[in-house]
Amino acid sequence: MSVYELPMNVKTSKLFYTKIGNGTKTLLLFHGFGQSHAVFSNLAQALGDQYTCYIFDLYFHGASHWPEDEHPITKEKWKNIVQQFLAEEQIHSFSLLGYSIGSKFVLAILEAFPSATKELFLLAPDGIKTNFWYTLATYPYIFRRFFKSMINHHNRFLAIGRSLQKLGLLNKGLLRFAEHQMDTEEKRKRVYYSWVVFRKLAFNVEEIARLINQYSITTTVIVGEHDNVIRPESMNRLLRHIPSHQLHVLATGHNLLSERALTNLILKRA
């Protein structure tokens, strides 16, 4: 099974990805927050007989680079980037797999290229339901300035988070997740710029469902029963509009990638 590293430049941006496997089907994989393409290496190796896997680094992660500071990546920009990738690799149809925030990039590809999308795997997907605090952090300018100030004032973030938890406005598990993802200045910068730059990747779930139904895209959603970040019940916002789908709830939290059951479920759908 061969592994390749193929950097792709679009203007001055850089989208980094690796290629694993030699299967007849193509699978594009997008990781979660704070990770890189490496998190999918074992999964791609296991799927390599059925799929040729292309695993991407999100912007602000790994070796990918977004050059436009806080200017958001729009769906049109992302479509152009993916279009160049597909042309370079001579890919005409593909399956999509997105974990957590990586699902935003997957859903944007599905919107842009529905007729080329054959399968959809969403793992604890972000983008189905917008979190209230995410909205505050990304949309109104005054709140963006406030959240950016927390890059250099970590104690302020912790104090506010703990106060919100005491008021019942923030789940304890979600607070622990946030603390882990923001315990260094580098991590806090990644949080802020990912929130702000990715904010235009928002979706109408009914439109996503319409495309899935129209193009008969095989859809599998996998979530963790004890996930405090992406609640399993929120998946109903999308899945109630898709008569033919598979929903699997694993006995785990937000981190699904260490579960052998995950690989088995995907292989069954291959």
BELFEN-V740030 format. One line per field, one symbol per residue. ss: DSSP state (H for helix, E for strand, L for the rest). psi: psi as a letter, one per 20 degrees, with the letter a starting at -180 (. if undefined). A space follows every 10 residues. Layout:
ss->???
psi->???
This chain:
ss->LLEEEEEEEE LLEEEEEEEE LLLLEEEEEE LLLLLLHHHH HHHHHHHLLL EEEEEELLLL LLLLELLLLL LLLLHHHHHH HHHHHHHHHL LLLEEEEEEL LHHHHHHHHH HHLHHHEEEE EEELLLLLLL LHHHHHHHLL HHHHHHHHHL LLLHHHHHHH HHHHHHLLLL LHHHHHHHHH HLLLHHHHHH HHHHHHHLLL LLLLHHHHHH HHHHLLLEEE EEEELLLLLL LHHHHHHHHL LLLLLEEEEE LLLLLLLLLH HHHHHHHHHL
psi->pqpqonqppo djrpopqrpp rkrhqppppp rapjaahhhj ggghghihhh qopopqpqqj qcjqpoikdi pqorhgghgh ghggghghil phqrqppppc hhhghghhgg ghlhhiphqp ooolpqigpp pghhghhhfp ghhghghhhi himhhggggg ghghghijip qghhgggggh ikjrhgghgg gghggghjhi mqqohhgghg ggggjloppp pprphkoigo phhihhhghi inhorpppoq mabhniiiph hggggghhi.
